[in-house]
């Protein structure tokens, strides 16, 4: 159970408030109002007409319930967790909603050398995601729409010899929105990876993945090819390193569109001790555009540090920086699926930072205080319904659990 205060709870666009909605702005034009500011528009929103009513802070609260099942047998493991979250805005009841999260994992060892793993993560949020803490990597805030995210993954692993293993994987990612302003996407990926342990605690790997992208709203699909090699190391003193480098090729279905290609990177390093645990990482590759447009080249840099101050008291600092750069997938254009060559003036950037303090004062009880800053901006004439956002959230909470 949490309570706190949120700045700009409707995630109103900074650029809209500065121009179309603000009579004191230099660029204000009463004859050319944005739909959210025009009373005659069917999409008129009285809560974004002026700066004070849109950006002022709001007292909020939330209640999260989490239940799960666990099963352990000789060769099979199973985990299931479901969590509904009710969010309450004390002055703006139209923002109240209940989101749903479901995760499941199943693993079966057919032989000592062969195992199959299946996992599913499903999230449904009505209207908007009210808390940036729940955002996934490379995700964007897309307010005023119901959002469904689903990720299914299956992996079949086979140990060829004691140091060498092979694995085959399938992944299906679904992103859908109730609003036509955003691009629904469905990705299917098939991959294979070879891995071999070296002397000591290091390993090398090589892999290939084929992907098929499809989009709603008339956007042309595409297929991707990704080949990479990797290296991993873990020391007994807590240091670890993982690096994968490769190359991406994206081929649109539209014969009038050119292929896109680029470097694939996915690496992280960290160190863990009794007092401090830290991880920093960076990834780069082709993905869906997070609802803003079709395919995109994404860059994700992140870092987190945990300090264990005492046995029951810890502090966390988490920072994530995401960049979505539009890729060409179609020779036609519309408000959501227009395309052009990848360029820096069609780029959406987001920054998410969180500071928190956690205290366990009894066996099943804990306290948490946190501050989250979220910022989302775009460069140039990016034609999307995504707003430029600046938002802050202050929160204190208490949790209780039993098993």
C-alpha positions as CSV (number, residue, x, y, z in Angstrom):
1,X,0.0,0.0,0.0
2,X,1.5,3.3,-1.1
3,X,0.7,7.0,-0.8
4,X,2.4,10.0,-2.4
5,X,2.3,12.9,-4.7
6,X,2.6,13.1,-8.4
7,X,3.6,16.1,-10.6
8,X,1.8,16.3,-13.9
9,X,-0.5,13.3,-13.2
10,X,-2.1,13.4,-16.7
11,X,1.3,13.5,-18.4
12,X,0.3,16.6,-20.2
13,X,2.6,17.6,-23.0
14,X,5.0,20.4,-22.2
15,X,5.1,21.6,-25.8
16,X,1.2,21.7,-26.1
17,X,0.9,23.7,-22.9
18,X,3.6,26.1,-24.1
19,X,1.9,26.9,-27.4
20,X,-1.7,25.9,-28.1
21,X,-3.1,26.0,-24.6
22,X,-1.3,28.9,-23.0
23,X,-2.7,32.4,-23.9
24,X,0.4,34.0,-22.6
25,X,2.8,32.0,-24.8
26,X,4.4,33.8,-27.8
27,X,3.3,31.1,-30.2
28,X,-0.4,31.0,-29.0
29,X,-2.9,31.1,-31.8
30,X,-6.6,31.0,-30.8
31,X,-7.6,30.3,-34.4
32,X,-5.4,27.2,-34.6
33,X,-5.8,25.4,-31.3
34,X,-4.7,21.9,-30.6
35,X,-7.6,19.4,-30.2
36,X,-7.0,19.0,-26.5
37,X,-7.5,22.7,-26.1
38,X,-10.4,23.4,-28.5
39,X,-13.8,23.1,-26.8
40,X,-15.4,22.2,-30.1
41,X,-13.2,19.2,-30.7
42,X,-14.5,15.7,-29.9
43,X,-11.2,15.0,-28.2
44,X,-11.3,18.1,-26.0
45,X,-9.9,17.6,-22.6
46,X,-10.7,20.2,-20.0
47,X,-7.8,19.1,-17.8
48,X,-5.2,20.2,-20.3
49,X,-6.5,23.7,-21.2
50,X,-4.1,25.6,-19.0
51,X,-0.8,25.1,-17.3
52,X,-2.1,25.2,-13.6
53,X,-4.8,22.6,-14.1
54,X,-2.6,20.2,-16.1
55,X,0.8,20.3,-14.4
56,X,-0.1,20.8,-10.7
57,X,0.7,18.1,-8.2
58,X,-1.8,15.5,-7.2
59,X,-2.1,13.3,-4.1
60,X,-2.2,9.7,-5.1
61,X,-2.4,6.2,-3.6
62,X,-2.1,2.6,-4.7
63,X,-2.8,-0.8,-3.5
64,X,-1.0,-3.9,-4.9
65,X,-2.1,-7.5,-4.2
66,X,0.2,-10.3,-5.3
67,X,-0.5,-14.0,-5.1
68,X,1.3,-16.9,-6.6
69,X,1.8,-20.7,-6.9
70,X,5.0,-22.7,-6.8
71,X,5.5,-26.3,-7.7
72,X,8.7,-28.4,-7.4
73,X,9.1,-32.0,-8.6
74,X,12.0,-34.2,-9.4
75,X,12.4,-32.8,-13.0
76,X,9.9,-30.0,-13.2
77,X,9.6,-26.5,-11.7
78,X,6.6,-24.2,-12.0
79,X,6.0,-20.6,-10.8
80,X,2.9,-18.4,-11.4
81,X,2.3,-14.9,-10.0
82,X,-0.7,-12.5,-10.5
83,X,-0.8,-9.0,-9.3
84,X,-3.7,-6.4,-9.7
85,X,-2.8,-2.8,-8.8
86,X,-5.5,-0.2,-8.0
87,X,-4.3,3.4,-8.5
88,X,-6.3,6.2,-6.9
89,X,-6.1,10.0,-7.6
90,X,-7.9,11.9,-4.8
91,X,-9.0,14.9,-6.9
92,X,-9.3,13.4,-10.3
93,X,-11.4,10.2,-10.2
94,X,-11.3,9.8,-14.0
95,X,-7.7,8.8,-13.6
96,X,-8.4,5.9,-11.2
97,X,-7.7,2.5,-12.7
98,X,-6.8,-1.1,-12.0
99,X,-3.9,-2.7,-13.9
100,X,-3.1,-6.4,-14.1
101,X,0.2,-8.2,-14.2
102,X,0.7,-12.0,-14.8
103,X,3.9,-13.9,-15.0
104,X,4.5,-17.7,-15.4
105,X,7.6,-19.9,-15.7
106,X,7.8,-23.6,-16.4
107,X,10.9,-25.8,-16.8
108,X,11.2,-29.5,-17.4
109,X,14.4,-31.6,-17.5
110,X,13.7,-34.4,-20.0
111,X,17.1,-35.9,-19.5
112,X,20.2,-34.7,-17.5
113,X,21.3,-33.0,-20.8
114,X,18.0,-31.7,-22.2
115,X,15.6,-29.1,-20.7
116,X,12.7,-27.1,-22.0
117,X,11.8,-23.7,-20.5
118,X,8.6,-21.7,-21.1
119,X,7.8,-18.2,-19.7
120,X,5.0,-15.7,-20.2
121,X,4.7,-12.1,-19.0
122,X,1.4,-10.3,-19.5
123,X,0.5,-6.7,-18.5
124,X,-2.7,-4.8,-19.1
125,X,-3.1,-1.1,-18.1
126,X,-6.2,1.0,-18.7
127,X,-5.8,4.5,-20.0
128,X,-2.1,5.0,-19.0
129,X,0.7,3.6,-17.0
130,X,0.5,5.9,-13.9
131,X,3.8,4.9,-12.4
132,X,7.1,5.1,-14.4
133,X,8.6,2.6,-12.0
134,X,6.7,-0.1,-13.8
135,X,8.0,0.7,-17.3
136,X,10.0,-1.9,-19.1
137,X,13.3,-1.2,-20.8
138,X,12.8,0.5,-24.2
139,X,9.1,1.3,-23.3
140,X,7.6,4.7,-23.7
141,X,4.8,6.5,-21.9
142,X,1.7,6.4,-24.1
143,X,-1.1,8.1,-22.1
144,X,-4.9,8.0,-22.9
145,X,-5.0,4.5,-24.2
146,X,-5.5,1.0,-22.9
147,X,-2.2,-0.9,-23.3
148,X,-1.6,-4.7,-23.5
149,X,2.0,-6.1,-23.4
150,X,2.7,-9.8,-23.8
151,X,6.0,-11.6,-24.0
152,X,6.2,-15.3,-24.5
153,X,9.5,-17.2,-24.7
154,X,10.4,-20.9,-25.1
155,X,13.9,-22.3,-25.0
156,X,15.1,-25.8,-25.6
157,X,18.6,-26.4,-24.3
158,X,20.9,-29.4,-25.0
159,X,24.3,-30.0,-23.4
160,X,26.5,-31.5,-26.1
161,X,29.4,-32.1,-23.8
162,X,30.4,-31.0,-20.3
163,X,31.7,-27.5,-21.5
164,X,29.5,-27.1,-24.6
165,X,25.8,-26.5,-25.0
166,X,23.3,-25.6,-27.8
167,X,19.9,-23.9,-27.4
168,X,17.0,-23.1,-29.6
169,X,14.6,-20.3,-28.7
170,X,11.2,-18.8,-29.8
171,X,9.9,-15.5,-28.7
172,X,6.6,-13.7,-29.4
173,X,6.2,-10.1,-28.4
174,X,2.8,-8.3,-28.6
175,X,2.1,-4.6,-28.1
176,X,-1.5,-3.4,-28.6
177,X,-3.2,-0.1,-27.8
178,X,-6.9,0.9,-27.7
179,X,-6.2,4.2,-29.4
180,X,-5.7,4.4,-33.2
181,X,-3.0,7.1,-32.5
182,X,-0.5,4.3,-31.7
183,X,1.0,1.4,-33.7
184,X,0.2,-2.1,-32.6
185,X,3.0,-4.6,-33.2
186,X,3.6,-8.3,-33.2
187,X,7.1,-9.8,-33.4
188,X,8.1,-13.5,-33.8
189,X,11.7,-14.4,-33.3
190,X,13.5,-17.8,-33.8
191,X,17.1,-18.1,-32.6
192,X,19.9,-20.6,-32.0
193,X,23.0,-20.2,-29.8
194,X,26.2,-22.2,-29.2
195,X,28.1,-21.7,-25.9
196,X,31.3,-23.1,-24.6
197,X,32.8,-22.7,-21.2
198,X,36.6,-22.0,-21.1
199,X,39.1,-22.5,-18.4
200,X,38.3,-20.8,-15.2
201,X,35.0,-18.9,-15.1
202,X,34.8,-17.5,-18.7
203,X,32.8,-18.6,-21.7
204,X,32.3,-17.7,-25.4
205,X,29.1,-18.0,-27.6
206,X,27.8,-17.4,-31.1
207,X,24.2,-17.1,-32.2
208,X,21.7,-16.2,-34.9
209,X,18.2,-14.9,-34.7
210,X,15.5,-14.4,-37.4
211,X,12.6,-12.1,-36.7
212,X,9.3,-11.2,-38.4
213,X,7.6,-7.9,-37.6
214,X,4.0,-7.1,-38.4
215,X,2.1,-3.8,-37.7
216,X,-1.5,-2.6,-37.7
217,X,-2.9,0.5,-39.3
218,X,-1.5,-0.2,-42.7
219,X,2.1,-0.3,-41.7
220,X,4.2,-2.7,-43.8
221,X,5.9,-5.5,-42.0
222,X,9.6,-6.4,-42.1
223,X,12.0,-9.3,-41.4
224,X,15.2,-9.1,-39.5
225,X,18.4,-11.1,-39.3
226,X,20.8,-10.8,-36.4
227,X,24.2,-12.6,-36.0
228,X,26.4,-12.1,-32.9
229,X,29.3,-13.5,-30.9
230,X,29.7,-13.1,-27.1
231,X,32.0,-13.4,-24.1
232,X,31.1,-13.9,-20.5
233,X,33.2,-13.9,-17.2
234,X,32.3,-14.3,-13.6
235,X,34.9,-14.1,-10.8
236,X,34.5,-15.7,-7.4
237,X,34.9,-12.2,-5.8
238,X,31.7,-10.9,-7.3
239,X,32.8,-9.3,-10.6
240,X,30.9,-10.3,-13.7
241,X,31.0,-9.3,-17.4
242,X,28.8,-10.1,-20.4
243,X,29.3,-8.7,-23.9
244,X,27.6,-9.6,-27.2
245,X,28.5,-7.9,-30.5
246,X,26.9,-8.5,-33.9
247,X,25.2,-7.1,-36.9
248,X,21.5,-6.4,-37.7
249,X,19.7,-6.4,-41.1
250,X,16.1,-5.2,-41.4
251,X,14.3,-6.0,-44.7
252,X,10.9,-4.3,-45.2
253,X,8.1,-6.1,-47.1
254,X,7.6,-3.0,-49.3
255,X,9.8,-3.5,-52.3
256,X,10.1,0.3,-52.7
257,X,11.8,0.6,-49.3
258,X,15.5,0.1,-48.7
259,X,17.0,-2.3,-46.2
260,X,18.4,-1.0,-42.9
261,X,21.4,-2.4,-41.2
262,X,23.4,-1.6,-38.1
263,X,25.5,-2.8,-35.2
264,X,24.0,-5.0,-32.5
265,X,25.4,-4.6,-29.0
266,X,24.3,-6.0,-25.7
267,X,26.6,-5.9,-22.7
268,X,26.7,-5.4,-19.0
269,X,29.1,-5.5,-16.1
270,X,28.7,-5.6,-12.4
271,X,30.2,-6.2,-9.0
272,X,28.6,-7.6,-5.9
273,X,29.7,-7.7,-2.3
274,X,28.1,-7.9,1.1
275,X,27.7,-4.1,1.2
276,X,27.3,-3.0,-2.5
277,X,25.8,-4.4,-5.6
278,X,26.1,-2.5,-8.9
279,X,25.3,-3.2,-12.6
280,X,25.7,-1.0,-15.7
281,X,24.7,-2.0,-19.2
282,X,24.0,-0.9,-22.8
283,X,22.1,-2.4,-25.6
284,X,21.5,-1.4,-29.2
285,X,19.3,-3.1,-31.9
286,X,16.1,-3.1,-34.0
287,X,12.8,-3.3,-32.2
288,X,9.2,-2.1,-32.5
289,X,8.8,1.7,-32.1
290,X,7.1,1.5,-28.7
291,X,3.8,2.5,-30.1
292,X,5.2,5.8,-31.6
293,X,6.0,4.4,-35.1
294,X,6.8,1.0,-36.7
295,X,10.3,-0.3,-36.5
296,X,13.0,1.6,-34.7
297,X,16.7,1.4,-33.8
298,X,16.8,1.6,-30.0
299,X,19.6,2.4,-27.6
300,X,19.2,1.6,-24.0
301,X,21.7,2.5,-21.3
302,X,21.0,1.7,-17.6
303,X,22.7,1.5,-14.3
304,X,21.7,0.5,-10.7
305,X,23.4,0.5,-7.4
306,X,22.3,-1.0,-4.1
307,X,23.9,-0.1,-0.8
308,X,23.1,-2.4,2.2
309,X,23.5,0.1,5.0
310,X,22.5,-2.4,7.8
311,X,21.0,-5.8,7.8
312,X,17.4,-4.5,7.3
313,X,18.1,-1.1,5.6
314,X,19.2,-0.6,2.0
315,X,19.2,2.2,-0.6
316,X,18.8,1.9,-4.4
317,X,19.6,4.2,-7.3
318,X,18.3,3.2,-10.7
319,X,18.8,5.2,-14.0
320,X,17.7,4.2,-17.5
321,X,18.1,6.2,-20.7
322,X,16.1,5.1,-23.8
323,X,16.4,6.3,-27.4
324,X,14.0,5.3,-30.2
325,X,15.1,6.3,-33.8
326,X,12.6,5.8,-36.6
327,X,13.6,3.3,-39.4
328,X,12.1,3.2,-42.9
329,X,9.5,0.5,-43.4
330,X,7.1,1.9,-46.0
331,X,7.0,4.2,-49.0
332,X,3.6,5.7,-47.9
333,X,2.9,7.9,-44.9
334,X,0.2,8.5,-42.3
335,X,0.0,10.0,-38.8
336,X,1.4,6.8,-37.3
337,X,3.1,4.8,-40.0
338,X,4.9,7.4,-42.0
339,X,8.5,6.5,-42.7
340,X,11.7,8.0,-44.0
341,X,15.4,7.1,-43.7
342,X,16.6,6.9,-40.2
343,X,17.5,10.4,-39.0
344,X,18.2,12.2,-35.8
345,X,15.3,14.5,-36.3
346,X,12.8,11.6,-35.8
347,X,14.0,10.4,-32.4
348,X,12.2,10.0,-29.1
349,X,14.3,10.0,-25.9
350,X,13.2,9.1,-22.4
351,X,15.0,9.2,-19.0
352,X,13.8,7.4,-15.9
353,X,15.6,7.8,-12.6
354,X,14.6,6.4,-9.2
355,X,16.0,6.9,-5.7
356,X,14.6,4.6,-2.9
357,X,15.1,3.6,0.7
358,X,13.9,0.2,1.9
359,X,13.6,-0.9,5.5
360,X,12.6,-4.3,6.8
361,X,11.5,-3.9,10.4
362,X,9.9,-7.3,11.0
363,X,10.0,-10.8,9.4
364,X,7.0,-10.1,7.1
365,X,6.9,-6.2,7.1
366,X,8.8,-3.6,5.2
367,X,8.8,0.2,4.5
368,X,9.8,1.9,1.3
369,X,10.2,5.6,0.3
370,X,11.0,6.6,-3.3
371,X,11.4,9.5,-5.7
372,X,11.0,9.0,-9.4
373,X,11.8,11.4,-12.2
374,X,10.6,10.7,-15.7
375,X,11.3,12.8,-18.9
376,X,10.3,12.1,-22.5
377,X,11.3,14.4,-25.4
378,X,11.4,14.2,-29.2
379,X,13.5,15.9,-31.8
380,X,12.3,17.6,-35.0
381,X,8.9,16.9,-36.6
382,X,8.2,13.5,-35.2
383,X,4.5,12.9,-36.1
384,X,3.2,10.9,-33.2
385,X,0.6,11.2,-30.5
386,X,3.3,10.9,-27.8
387,X,3.7,14.0,-25.6
388,X,6.8,15.7,-24.3
389,X,6.6,14.8,-20.7
390,X,8.3,15.9,-17.4
391,X,6.9,14.2,-14.3
392,X,8.0,13.6,-10.7
393,X,6.6,11.1,-8.2
394,X,7.2,11.0,-4.4
395,X,6.0,7.9,-2.6
396,X,6.1,6.2,0.8
397,X,4.7,2.7,1.3
398,X,4.3,-0.4,3.5
399,X,4.2,-4.0,2.4
400,X,3.3,-7.2,4.2
401,X,3.8,-10.8,2.9
402,X,3.5,-14.3,4.0
403,X,4.4,-17.7,2.5
